[in-house]
Amino acid sequence: MITKNLLKAQIDRIPYEYIDVIYKIIQAFENITDNIDEKKRKKPGLYTQNYNKKEWLEFLNDTYGCFKNDPIKRWDQGEFEIRETIQ
């Protein structure tokens, strides 16, 4: 189970340049829960937040843009041993 202390410890390990991104993610959850009445808050579910175009583009630039110096690469598949077929 994840506790708040464990979450805080993980946040402390994040490089300082990504703190804005983490803060925006936390704010998004606060906005979601602020808009839910007490009765619905007790039930698990999926809630969404609407962003205007400018906010959404800023969010994408902050999150996707954090990989510009460390791009995601897909390496070759490699070869796997051939095993006996299951009958």
C-alpha positions, -999 to 999 in steps of 0.1 A, spaced: 0 0 0 13 35 -9 13 59 20 16 97 19 50 94 35 62 70 7 48 94 -19 65 124 -3 98 105 -2 95 98 -39 87 134 -46 119 144 -28 139 123 -52 125 141 -83 150 165 -100 141 201 -92 135 210 -129 104 187 -129 88 201 -97 64 223 -118 51 192 -136 45 173 -104 28 203 -88 4 206 -118 -5 169 -116 -13 173 -79 -34 204 -86 -53 185 -112 -63 159 -85 -73 187 -61 -95 203 -87 -112 170 -94 -119 163 -57 -131 199 -51 -158 194 -77 -171 161 -64 -197 162 -36 -191 143 -4 -214 114 -14 -196 107 -47 -162 112 -31 -167 80 -11 -172 59 -43 -142 50 -65 -145 61 -101 -130 80 -129 -133 118 -130 -120 141 -157 -111 177 -158 -116 200 -187 -87 222 -197 -88 252 -221 -65 249 -251 -37 270 -236 -36 250 -203 -36 217 -222 -7 227 -245 13 239 -214 6 206 -197 18 187 -228 49 208 -232 58 204 -195 52 166 -194 63 154 -229 89 181 -231 107 167 -201 120 139 -223 136 161 -250 171 154 -235 164 117 -230 143 105 -259 125 72 -257 141 46 -280 128 12 -291 157 -12 -295 157 -42 -318 135 -71 -308 163 -96 -304 160 -133 -308 143 -156 -284 149 -193 -279 124 -216 -295 107 -238 -269 85 -269 -271 50 -263 -282 22 -266 -256 -2 -295 -263 
